[in-house]
């Protein structure tokens, strides 16, 4: 690299990632289902995720959905123009308060390890509805 005068810049560490690790506020969640999603029992394994929707001229919206893995039915959804924690918590609230959903006693909500799902606010909300939190 010296011969050709190539310089490799060293990337600085992300200060926000370091802060989150230091406070240990966002914790990882165990993978209890081991990807055994098909339980042949409706409303036992729920999948939650956020997707991006592009519309108009460069506009973006976010769609958070909760899907029943057994029936592949969308049980609750929420659309937002901003990607904040509220999009995930509002989707859980809609599931529990607006629908006629009767979750089993040992229901799981499965998500990725994203910021929304590892936050203490989201985890405590889900646990307040007596749903097990699960992630991969």
PERA-V390396 format. One record per backbone hydrogen bond with DSSP energy under -0.5 kcal/mol. NH is the residue of the N-H (numbers start at 1). CO is the residue of the C=O. Records with the same first field share a line. If there is no record, write none. Layout:
NH=CO  CO
//
This chain:
5=2
6=1
7=5
9=7
11=9
15=13
18=14
19=15
20=16
21=17
22=18
23=19
24=20
25=20
27=25  118
32=30
36=33
37=35
39=37
44=41
46=44  108
47=67
48=110
49=65
51=63
53=61
55=59
58=56
59=55
61=53
62=80
63=51
64=62  78
65=49  63
66=76
67=47
68=73
69=45  67
72=68
75=66  73
76=66
78=64
80=62
84=82
87=84
88=85
89=85
90=86
91=87
92=88
93=89
94=90
95=91
96=92
97=93
98=94
99=94
103=101
104=43
107=104
108=44
109=132
110=46  108
111=134
118=114
119=115
123=119
124=120
125=121
126=122
127=123
128=124
129=125  126
130=127
131=126
132=107
134=109
135=30
136=111
//
